[in-house]
């Protein structure tokens, strides 16, 4: 986030906000266009705003199942690492259970 020019960050943040606002307007149209717009806008906002990331972390703490699902759908690196770590933990637990 800090490596990019501030004007580019603000432009992407504004575009993300506009996509989020446009999502309900596109939802009556046939197809999943509103969901795609919302997801794209959310990705842009989360990548360019520290405040939005803090708020997102609070929401994920309150609703962890939904937050994890959304993170995996957005293919966030943190979610992919967490998912791989959980799979490794489950695999080790299964191996210990079969050794006993």
N, C-alpha and C positions, 0 to 999 in steps of 0.2 A: 504494500500500500504506500509506503513512504518513498519508494523509488520512482514513482510516476510524478509527472508535473501536476501541480495543484489544479490547473485549468482543466486538464484531462479528467482528473478525479471528480471535479464538480460537474463536468459535462456528463460523465457516466452516471453519477448520482442523480442528476436531474432526469436523465433518460430513464433510469430505473424507476424513479417516482412516477413519471408519466406512464410507463408501461403498467405499473400497479393500478393507477387510476383508470387506465383504459380497459383493464381486464373485465370489470363488470359490464362495461358498455359492449364488449365483444361477446360476452357469454350467451346472449340470446341467439346469436348466429349458430348455424349448424356446425357441429364438430367441436373439438376441444380447444378452440382458439383462446378462450378466456383463461384457461388453466396455463397454457403455454406463455401467454403474455405475463401473467402474474408470476410464474416461476422465473422467467427471464428478468423481470423487474426486481424480484427479490434477490436474485444472484448479484445483479449490478449494485444494488443498495448495500448488501452485506459485504461485498468486496471493497467498497469505497467509503464506508462509514463506521468508525469505531463505536459510536453511540448505538447504531443499529445492531452491531454485533453483540454488545453488552445486553441489549434488550432481548435479542434472539436467544442468548444463553439463559436469561431468566425464564423465558417462555419454555425452553427445552427442559429446564429444571422442574418446572411446574407440570408439564405434560411430556415426559421423556419418551414415551412410545411414539407419539405423533411427531415430535421433534426429530427423533432418530430416523423415522421413515422419510420425512421431508429432506433431511440431510443426505440420506442415501440416494434419494431421487434426484437431488441436485448434484450428486457426485462430489460432495465436498471432501477434501483430503482428510479432514479430521474424522469424518464419518467412516470413510474407507479404512483408516487405520484402526478405529475402534471396532469395526466389524471384523477385521482380520484378527485382532487381539481376542475378541470373544470366541471366534471359531477355534483359535489355538487353545484357549482355555478349555473349551468343551472337548476338544480332541484329547487333551491331556487327561481330563477327568474320565473319559471313556477308557483310555489306556490303563489308568490306575484301577478302574472298576473291573476290568478283565483280568488284571494281574492278581487280584485278591482271591 
